[in-house]
Protein backbone atom coordinates (compact mmCIF):
# COMPACT_ATOMS: atom_id res chain seq x y z
CA UNK A 1 0.00 0.00 0.00
CA UNK A 2 1.31 3.42 -0.94
CA UNK A 3 2.03 5.93 1.82
CA UNK A 4 -0.51 8.67 2.43
CA UNK A 5 0.02 12.15 1.02
CA UNK A 6 1.43 14.53 3.66
CA UNK A 7 -1.86 16.42 4.05
CA UNK A 8 -3.76 13.16 4.58
CA UNK A 9 -1.11 11.91 6.97
CA UNK A 10 -1.56 15.16 8.92
CA UNK A 11 -5.32 14.49 9.25
CA UNK A 12 -4.60 10.91 10.28
CA UNK A 13 -2.20 12.04 13.02
CA UNK A 14 -4.68 14.68 14.18
CA UNK A 15 -7.38 11.99 14.39
CA UNK A 16 -5.03 9.89 16.52
CA UNK A 17 -4.56 12.84 18.84
CA UNK A 18 -8.29 13.31 19.22
CA UNK A 19 -8.69 9.60 19.90
CA UNK A 20 -6.00 9.84 22.58
CA UNK A 21 -8.07 12.62 24.13
CA UNK A 22 -11.15 10.37 23.96
CA UNK A 23 -12.89 12.64 21.47
CA UNK A 24 -14.17 10.46 18.61
CA UNK A 25 -16.30 13.26 17.14
CA UNK A 26 -13.27 15.46 16.42
CA UNK A 27 -11.29 12.40 15.28
CA UNK A 28 -14.02 11.59 12.78
CA UNK A 29 -13.94 15.18 11.55
CA UNK A 30 -10.24 14.83 10.81
CA UNK A 31 -10.67 11.48 9.08
CA UNK A 32 -13.44 12.87 6.89
CA UNK A 33 -10.97 15.45 5.51
CA UNK A 34 -8.76 12.72 4.06
CA UNK A 35 -8.91 12.52 0.26
CA UNK A 36 -11.54 10.03 -0.95
CA UNK A 37 -8.93 7.97 -2.82
CA UNK A 38 -7.13 7.30 0.49
CA UNK A 39 -10.14 6.32 2.59
CA UNK A 40 -9.44 2.64 1.93
CA UNK A 41 -5.85 2.93 3.18
CA UNK A 42 -5.38 0.42 6.04
CA UNK A 43 -4.08 3.06 8.45
CA UNK A 44 -7.14 5.21 7.79
CA UNK A 45 -9.49 2.25 8.17
CA UNK A 46 -7.84 1.37 11.50
CA UNK A 47 -8.60 4.87 12.81
CA UNK A 48 -12.18 4.75 11.52
CA UNK A 49 -12.59 1.46 13.40
CA UNK A 50 -11.26 3.07 16.58
CA UNK A 51 -13.71 5.97 16.22
CA UNK A 52 -16.64 3.57 15.77
CA UNK A 53 -15.45 1.45 18.70
CA UNK A 54 -15.25 4.48 21.00
CA UNK A 55 -18.82 5.28 19.96
CA UNK A 56 -19.75 1.60 20.47
CA UNK A 57 -21.14 1.45 16.94
CA UNK A 58 -20.33 -2.22 16.50
CA UNK A 59 -22.18 -2.58 13.19
CA UNK A 60 -20.00 0.14 11.69
CA UNK A 61 -16.99 -1.56 13.28
CA UNK A 62 -17.80 -4.84 11.52
CA UNK A 63 -18.16 -3.07 8.16
CA UNK A 64 -14.93 -1.12 8.63
CA UNK A 65 -13.02 -4.22 9.72
CA UNK A 66 -14.32 -6.09 6.66
CA UNK A 67 -12.83 -3.35 4.48
CA UNK A 68 -9.59 -3.61 6.44
CA UNK A 69 -9.42 -7.39 5.94
CA UNK A 70 -10.03 -6.89 2.21
CA UNK A 71 -7.48 -4.10 1.79
CA UNK A 72 -4.78 -5.56 4.06
CA UNK A 73 -5.36 -9.27 4.70
CA UNK A 74 -1.75 -9.57 5.86
CA UNK A 75 -2.49 -7.39 8.90
CA UNK A 76 -4.00 -9.20 11.89
CA UNK A 77 -5.81 -6.08 13.10
CA UNK A 78 -8.69 -6.31 10.65
CA UNK A 79 -9.35 -9.92 11.55
CA UNK A 80 -9.17 -9.20 15.27
CA UNK A 81 -11.30 -6.05 15.04
CA UNK A 82 -14.00 -7.77 12.99
CA UNK A 83 -14.36 -10.61 15.46
CA UNK A 84 -14.32 -8.30 18.45
CA UNK A 85 -17.16 -6.25 16.95
CA UNK A 86 -19.13 -9.39 16.10
CA UNK A 87 -18.74 -10.54 19.71
CA UNK A 88 -19.97 -7.15 20.94
CA UNK A 89 -23.04 -7.67 18.73
CA UNK A 90 -23.63 -11.01 20.52
CA UNK A 91 -22.57 -12.91 17.42
CA UNK A 92 -19.87 -14.75 19.34
CA UNK A 93 -19.92 -17.99 17.38
CA UNK A 94 -19.45 -16.04 14.16
CA UNK A 95 -16.68 -14.03 15.83
CA UNK A 96 -14.95 -17.28 16.75
CA UNK A 97 -15.33 -18.77 13.26
CA UNK A 98 -14.03 -15.64 11.51
CA UNK A 99 -10.98 -15.30 13.76
CA UNK A 100 -10.22 -19.02 13.84
CA UNK A 101 -9.86 -18.88 10.05
CA UNK A 102 -6.90 -16.51 10.50
CA UNK A 103 -5.05 -18.32 13.27
CA UNK A 104 -2.60 -20.19 11.02
CA UNK A 105 -1.61 -17.04 9.12
CA UNK A 106 -0.90 -15.11 12.33
CA UNK A 107 0.46 -17.92 14.49
CA UNK A 108 2.82 -15.56 16.33
CA UNK A 109 0.13 -13.07 17.42
CA UNK A 110 -0.95 -13.80 21.01
CA UNK A 111 -4.14 -11.77 20.67
CA UNK A 112 -5.72 -14.27 18.28
CA UNK A 113 -5.65 -17.33 20.58
CA UNK A 114 -6.45 -15.02 23.50
CA UNK A 115 -9.60 -13.71 21.82
CA UNK A 116 -10.50 -17.22 20.70
CA UNK A 117 -10.23 -18.28 24.36
CA UNK A 118 -12.57 -15.47 25.35
CA UNK A 119 -15.15 -16.42 22.71
CA UNK A 120 -14.96 -20.10 23.62
CA UNK A 121 -15.35 -19.30 27.31
CA UNK A 122 -18.44 -17.25 26.54
CA UNK A 123 -19.87 -20.15 24.52
CA UNK A 124 -19.26 -22.54 27.43
CA UNK A 125 -16.54 -24.50 25.62
CA UNK A 126 -14.18 -24.26 28.56
CA UNK A 127 -11.71 -27.05 27.75
CA UNK A 128 -11.08 -25.52 24.33
CA UNK A 129 -10.90 -22.05 25.91
CA UNK A 130 -8.20 -23.27 28.31
CA UNK A 131 -6.16 -24.68 25.40
CA UNK A 132 -6.38 -21.38 23.50
CA UNK A 133 -5.43 -19.39 26.59
CA UNK A 134 -2.42 -21.67 27.10
CA UNK A 135 -1.39 -21.06 23.48
CA UNK A 136 -1.67 -17.30 23.97
CA UNK A 137 0.45 -17.58 27.14
CA UNK A 138 3.05 -19.56 25.21
CA UNK A 139 3.35 -16.73 22.69
CA UNK A 140 3.44 -13.80 25.14
CA UNK A 141 2.81 -14.63 28.78
CA UNK A 142 3.25 -11.09 30.12
CA UNK A 143 0.73 -9.53 27.75
CA UNK A 144 -1.78 -12.33 28.32
CA UNK A 145 -1.50 -12.17 32.10
CA UNK A 146 -2.07 -8.43 31.99
CA UNK A 147 -5.04 -8.69 29.59
CA UNK A 148 -6.64 -11.66 31.34
CA UNK A 149 -6.47 -10.26 34.87
CA UNK A 150 -9.86 -8.55 34.71
CA UNK A 151 -11.32 -9.66 31.39
CA UNK A 152 -15.00 -10.48 32.00
CA UNK A 153 -15.10 -12.72 28.93
CA UNK A 154 -12.84 -15.19 30.74
CA UNK A 155 -15.01 -15.32 33.87
CA UNK A 156 -16.56 -18.73 33.00
CA UNK A 157 -13.04 -20.15 32.69
CA UNK A 158 -11.99 -18.58 36.01
CA UNK A 159 -15.01 -20.14 37.69
CA UNK A 160 -14.05 -23.56 36.29
CA UNK A 161 -10.49 -23.14 37.57
CA UNK A 162 -11.81 -22.17 41.01
CA UNK A 163 -14.02 -25.27 41.05
CA UNK A 164 -11.02 -27.46 40.24
CA UNK A 165 -8.98 -25.87 43.01
CA UNK A 166 -11.55 -26.52 45.72
CA UNK A 167 -13.66 -29.56 44.85
CA UNK A 168 -16.70 -30.30 46.99
CA UNK A 169 -16.05 -33.01 49.57
C-alpha positions in Angstrom: 0.0 0.0 0.0 1.3 3.4 -0.9 2.0 5.9 1.8 -0.5 8.7 2.4 0.0 12.2 1.0 1.4 14.5 3.7 -1.9 16.4 4.0 -3.8 13.2 4.6 -1.1 11.9 7.0 -1.6 15.2 8.9 -5.3 14.5 9.3 -4.6 10.9 10.3 -2.2 12.0 13.0 -4.7 14.7 14.2 -7.4 12.0 14.4 -5.0 9.9 16.5 -4.6 12.8 18.8 -8.3 13.3 19.2 -8.7 9.6 19.9 -6.0 9.8 22.6 -8.1 12.6 24.1 -11.1 10.4 24.0 -12.9 12.6 21.5 -14.2 10.5 18.6 -16.3 13.3 17.1 -13.3 15.5 16.4 -11.3 12.4 15.3 -14.0 11.6 12.8 -13.9 15.2 11.6 -10.2 14.8 10.8 -10.7 11.5 9.1 -13.4 12.9 6.9 -11.0 15.4 5.5 -8.8 12.7 4.1 -8.9 12.5 0.3 -11.5 10.0 -0.9 -8.9 8.0 -2.8 -7.1 7.3 0.5 -10.1 6.3 2.6 -9.4 2.6 1.9 -5.9 2.9 3.2 -5.4 0.4 6.0 -4.1 3.1 8.5 -7.1 5.2 7.8 -9.5 2.2 8.2 -7.8 1.4 11.5 -8.6 4.9 12.8 -12.2 4.8 11.5 -12.6 1.5 13.4 -11.3 3.1 16.6 -13.7 6.0 16.2 -16.6 3.6 15.8 -15.4 1.4 18.7 -15.3 4.5 21.0 -18.8 5.3 20.0 -19.8 1.6 20.5 -21.1 1.5 16.9 -20.3 -2.2 16.5 -22.2 -2.6 13.2 -20.0 0.1 11.7 -17.0 -1.6 13.3 -17.8 -4.8 11.5 -18.2 -3.1 8.2 -14.9 -1.1 8.6 -13.0 -4.2 9.7 -14.3 -6.1 6.7 -12.8 -3.4 4.5 -9.6 -3.6 6.4 -9.4 -7.4 5.9 -10.0 -6.9 2.2 -7.5 -4.1 1.8 -4.8 -5.6 4.1 -5.4 -9.3 4.7 -1.7 -9.6 5.9 -2.5 -7.4 8.9 -4.0 -9.2 11.9 -5.8 -6.1 13.1 -8.7 -6.3 10.7 -9.4 -9.9 11.5 -9.2 -9.2 15.3 -11.3 -6.1 15.0 -14.0 -7.8 13.0 -14.4 -10.6 15.5 -14.3 -8.3 18.5 -17.2 -6.2 17.0 -19.1 -9.4 16.1 -18.7 -10.5 19.7 -20.0 -7.1 20.9 -23.0 -7.7 18.7 -23.6 -11.0 20.5 -22.6 -12.9 17.4 -19.9 -14.7 19.3 -19.9 -18.0 17.4 -19.5 -16.0 14.2 -16.7 -14.0 15.8 -14.9 -17.3 16.8 -15.3 -18.8 13.3 -14.0 -15.6 11.5 -11.0 -15.3 13.8 -10.2 -19.0 13.8 -9.9 -18.9 10.1 -6.9 -16.5 10.5 -5.0 -18.3 13.3 -2.6 -20.2 11.0 -1.6 -17.0 9.1 -0.9 -15.1 12.3 0.5 -17.9 14.5 2.8 -15.6 16.3 0.1 -13.1 17.4 -1.0 -13.8 21.0 -4.1 -11.8 20.7 -5.7 -14.3 18.3 -5.7 -17.3 20.6 -6.4 -15.0 23.5 -9.6 -13.7 21.8 -10.5 -17.2 20.7 -10.2 -18.3 24.4 -12.6 -15.5 25.3 -15.1 -16.4 22.7 -15.0 -20.1 23.6 -15.4 -19.3 27.3 -18.4 -17.2 26.5 -19.9 -20.1 24.5 -19.3 -22.5 27.4 -16.5 -24.5 25.6 -14.2 -24.3 28.6 -11.7 -27.0 27.7 -11.1 -25.5 24.3 -10.9 -22.1 25.9 -8.2 -23.3 28.3 -6.2 -24.7 25.4 -6.4 -21.4 23.5 -5.4 -19.4 26.6 -2.4 -21.7 27.1 -1.4 -21.1 23.5 -1.7 -17.3 24.0 0.4 -17.6 27.1 3.1 -19.6 25.2 3.4 -16.7 22.7 3.4 -13.8 25.1 2.8 -14.6 28.8 3.3 -11.1 30.1 0.7 -9.5 27.7 -1.8 -12.3 28.3 -1.5 -12.2 32.1 -2.1 -8.4 32.0 -5.0 -8.7 29.6 -6.6 -11.7 31.3 -6.5 -10.3 34.9 -9.9 -8.5 34.7 -11.3 -9.7 31.4 -15.0 -10.5 32.0 -15.1 -12.7 28.9 -12.8 -15.2 30.7 -15.0 -15.3 33.9 -16.6 -18.7 33.0 -13.0 -20.1 32.7 -12.0 -18.6 36.0 -15.0 -20.1 37.7 -14.1 -23.6 36.3 -10.5 -23.1 37.6 -11.8 -22.2 41.0 -14.0 -25.3 41.0 -11.0 -27.5 40.2 -9.0 -25.9 43.0 -11.5 -26.5 45.7 -13.7 -29.6 44.9 -16.7 -30.3 47.0 -16.0 -33.0 49.6 
